[in-house]
C-alpha cells in the first residue's frame, strides 16, 4: 500500500513538473548532449531568457 502511494505521488509530481515546465532545461540539456554531443549547451539562465523572449515574441494561444 505504501509503495502504491509513493508511486502515485511520484506520478503526480512528474505530471505537475511537465505541465509547469519545471524540468524544461534538463530536458533540453539531455537532448542537446544526446543529439549534438560536440556542441556546448547554453547555461540554464540563458535557456530561460531565450524561452521567455520567444514566448513574448510569439504568444500563440495561452490563457494569460
C-alpha positions in Angstrom: 0.0 0.0 0.0 2.8 2.4 0.9 4.6 1.7 -2.4 1.4 2.4 -4.4 1.0 5.8 -2.6 4.7 6.6 -3.2 4.3 5.6 -6.9 1.1 7.7 -7.2 2.8 10.7 -5.6 5.8 10.4 -7.9 3.4 10.2 -10.9 1.6 13.3 -9.8 4.9 15.2 -9.2 6.1 14.2 -12.6 2.9 15.4 -14.3 2.9 18.7 -12.5 6.5 19.3 -13.3 5.8 18.6 -17.0 2.8 20.9 -17.2 4.6 23.7 -15.4 7.8 23.3 -17.4 10.0 22.9 -14.3 12.3 20.4 -16.0 12.4 22.1 -19.4 16.1 22.9 -19.1 17.0 19.4 -18.0 15.1 18.0 -21.0 16.8 20.5 -23.3 20.3 19.8 -22.0 19.8 16.0 -22.2 18.5 16.3 -25.8 21.4 18.6 -26.8 24.0 16.2 -25.3 22.5 13.2 -27.0 21.8 14.7 -30.4 24.7 17.2 -30.6 27.5 15.7 -28.4 30.3 18.0 -29.6 28.3 21.3 -29.1 28.2 23.4 -26.0 25.0 23.5 -24.0 23.8 27.0 -23.1 23.5 27.9 -19.4 20.2 27.4 -17.6 19.9 31.2 -17.2 20.4 31.8 -20.9 17.9 29.0 -21.7 15.2 30.6 -19.6 16.0 34.1 -21.1 15.6 32.7 -24.6 12.5 30.7 -23.8 10.7 33.7 -22.3 11.8 36.0 -25.1 10.4 33.5 -27.6 7.1 33.3 -25.7 6.8 37.1 -25.5 7.6 37.5 -29.3 5.2 34.7 -30.3 2.5 34.4 -27.6 0.3 31.9 -29.5 -2.7 30.7 -27.6 -2.5 30.9 -23.9 -4.8 31.9 -21.1 -2.9 34.9 -19.8 
